Each structure stands twice: as C-alpha cells, then as structure tokens.
C-alpha cells in the first residue's frame, strides 16, 4: 500500500503481497479499486482482459500533490474512472487528458417516507458523515454569518460520525 494512503498504517508488507497475489490470480471479470492506492494497483497489476475501474469519492482538488501525481500517472491505464459529480468528471478528464473513460455516477438518494415539505419554514439542510472532510464546521460558521440577515431560517445537519460533539458545540 502506498505510504500516502490513509489505509497504509493498517497494512504490512505481507498484506501487500497477498493483495498483489490475489490481483494477479484474477484472469477475467472486473476489478474495482476504491481510492488512489488501490486504483493504481488495479491499473498496474490486473492481467490483460480484466476490466479495471477506479472509483473516486473525493474531488481531485482535495488530493494533495503526491496523490494527484499518482492519479495522473496510473489512472491512464484504467478502463474507466467513476466519480460522483459532473464537476469531478471534468477535473479528472482534464488531469487524464482523455486516457481513461471518466463517468459521473452520483450517490443515489432513496425515496423517503412521509409527506413532502410545504416549504413554509426555510431550512438549510446538510446531510452526510460528520467528519472533518465533509466541511460541516464551515457550514455552521457560514450560516452564523448570514443568519442575522435571514430571520426565520434554520440550519439542520443530519448524520453520524466522530465530529458530532464538536459540531454541536459550534452551533
């Protein structure tokens, strides 16, 4: 596992060897990587005839220069890269200069029970994992700046995660 990958601390040379062996044993089908290190491994080690897809859940600008270099260098060998938004698709296409097919497949939103809102009370809604990378602290600060000029508006944040307590203290 590449040292820049957040999963590197949980891996060893032995787990890396097992992963490489497993990838090389796959003779047909599809290998889907999830993030720069695993996508790079899939691109470099999958046998000919095995379709390789790199899955990205982060926008390219979030990646540091080292990981962006991995993306530019190794993703070219992937058959496709899947991202979440059209903005991400354009950024990855620009970085890869047409080498791999880049497709945007957004996260699905399931049908929710209950009735539709009457939109009688204005609400800013943020939903997602309550982690630093999702930027809910920034949302709370921004809402705090505009709230005095927008009486009646409410900020509601839904989700679970390790930052819940610190986010609640900011509100």
N, C-alpha and C positions, 0 to 999 in steps of 0.2 A: 504494500500500500504506500502511496506517495506520502512523504512526511508532511506535506502541506494539507493533506486531507484530514478532516476532523476525526475520522474513524481510525487514523493511524495509531493512536495511543492504545486502541483496543485490539491491535493486530500484532503478530510476530512474524518473523521470517518463515516459520512453519505454516502459519495460516496463509501467508502469501503464496508459498509453494503449493499448498493444497488448492488454492484458487486457480493458480496457473495450470496445474494438472487437470482440474475439472474443466476449465475453458478449452484446453487442447483436446479433451476427450469428446467434446460435442462435435458431431460430424454433420448434422443437418438441423434445420429449425431456425430459431430466433434467439439471440442473446440481447437482453435489455439491461444497460447499465444505468445507475442512478447517481449521477454526480461525476465531477471531472476525473477522479482517480479510476473509478470503475468503468466509466465510459472509455477512457484511454486504454485500459487493459483490454476491454472488449474489442476495440478498434485494432489493437496491435496483435492480439493473441488468438482471435477467433479464426478457425480454419476457413479456407475458401469454400464458398457455398453456404456458409452460415450467415444469415442476415444479422446485422448489428445495428442496434438503435440506442442512441444516447438520450436519456431522459433528464431534463433540466427543470428544477423548480425554483431557480434563482435567476434574477436578471443578470446579464453579463457584467454590467457595471458594478454589481455587488462583489464580484470576484476580484481578488487582488491581482496585481500584475503577473505574479507567478502562475496562478491558476488560469488567467486569460491566455498566457503563453501555451499552457497545456491544451487548452481548448483549440487555439489556432493551429497548433502543430498536429494534434492527434485526432481531432474530430473530423478531419478531412477524409479519414479512412472509414468512417461510419457510413452505413447506408442511409440513415436518417437521424435527425435530431428532433426531439419533441419538446416544445416549450409551452408555457401557459398563456401567453398573450401575443397579439399581433406586434406590439412594440418589441417584445423579446425576439420574435421571429425575425424582424428586420435587423435587429442588432446582431444576432447570430449569423444571419445570411451575410451581412456586411463583413463580419470577422472571418467567415469561412470562404468568402468570395465564390459562392456557387459550388463548392466541392461536395458537400453533403446536402441532401434534401432536408429543409427545415420546415416543420409543420407546427402550427399552434393548435393545441387541444386544451381548452380551458377546463379548470376544475368544474365538475357539474354541481348544480345546486338542486337538491332533491325537492320534490313537492312537499310543502309544509302543511301540517294540519291546521285547521282553524279558518277563520274568515279573513278576507283582505282588510287591510287598514283603511279607515275612512280618510286618512291623511288630514285629520283635524288638529293633530298636535305635531308640530315639526320635530323630527328626531334625526340626529346624525348617528348612524349605526356603524360600528366597527365590529367585525367578527373574524376570529381566527385564533391560532395558538397564541397564548400570552407569553411570548418570548421577545427578547430584545430585537431580533431581526425583523419582526413584524411592525415595529415603529409605533406601538400604541402610546408610548410616552410622548412622542412627538405630537400625536393626535390630541392628547389631553392638553398639552401646552398650547397648541394652536387654537383649540376650542376655547381655552381660558382667555385667550387674547380677543377673540371675536364675540364671545358670549355677552359681554356688556352691551354690544351693539345689536344683538339678536335676542331680545327678550322673548321668552316662551319656548325657545329651542332647548332640547335636552340631548345630552351625549349619552349613548348607551353602548357599552362594549360587552360582547358575548364571547366566551371562550374559556379554555382551561390552559393552565401552564404555570411554570415556575415564577413568573413575574406578577402573578395576581396580587399578592400582598403589596408589593411596591407600587403597582399601578393604582390600587385602591387608596393608598396614602397620598398620591398625587392629586386625586380628584377633590 
